[in-house]
Amino acid sequence: MSKGYLLDTPAIFTLTDNEEGADVVEELLDEAKKGQSSVQISAMTAMELYYVTSEERGEEGRGRGKD
């Protein structure tokens, strides 16, 4: 049986922000792409990612006079 991983929000942001540990998350995703493991996120993590990124985009938009 292959390994399974559940990524949380900090793991996703570590990868997208290229922070320390991003290489570890990238390795897990590469393993999953090769069928050597499975990687999942919870619905709550997906909602949190959506909320945080939409808030960040909203702040960027307000800073550019797009209100």
N, C-alpha and C positions, 0 to 999 in steps of 0.2 A: 504494500500500500504506500502511496506517495504522501509526502508531508503536506499539511494544509496550514495556511497562515491567514489570519484575520488582521487586516491593517486598520489602525485607528487614524483619527484625524491628524495627530501630530506626525505620524509616519508619512502620510500623504504630503503634508506641507514641508516636511524635511526633504522629500524628493523634489517637489516643485520649486522650492526656494534654494535648492542645492546647498543645504546645510550639512553639517557634520553628520554622517550616517546615511546620507543619500545613496552612497554606493551600496550599502547593505540592502536597502529597499530595492534598488535597481537590480541587484543580483537575484532577489526573490522573484521579481517580475520576469527576469530572464529565464529562471528555472521554470516558472509557470508557463511561459511561452513555449518552452521546449517539452512541456508535458511532464516534467519531473516533479512538479508540485502544483498545488492550487492556491490561489490568492483571492481573497474575498474582502469586501467591506460590508458593514452593516447598513441597513436603511438609515439608521440614525446618523452614522458617519456621513453618508451621502447628503442628508439634509443639512448637517452642520457645514459641510464643504460648500454647498450651494448658498447657504445663508452668509457665511463669511466672505466668499468671493463676490456675491452680489452687493454686500455692504461696502466692500473695498471699491468696487466699480462705481457705486453710488457716490462715494466720497471723491473719487477721481473726477467724476462728472460734475459735482458741485464745485470743485476747484477750478473747473474750466468754464464756469458760467452756463452750465447746461440744465439748471433747475427749471 
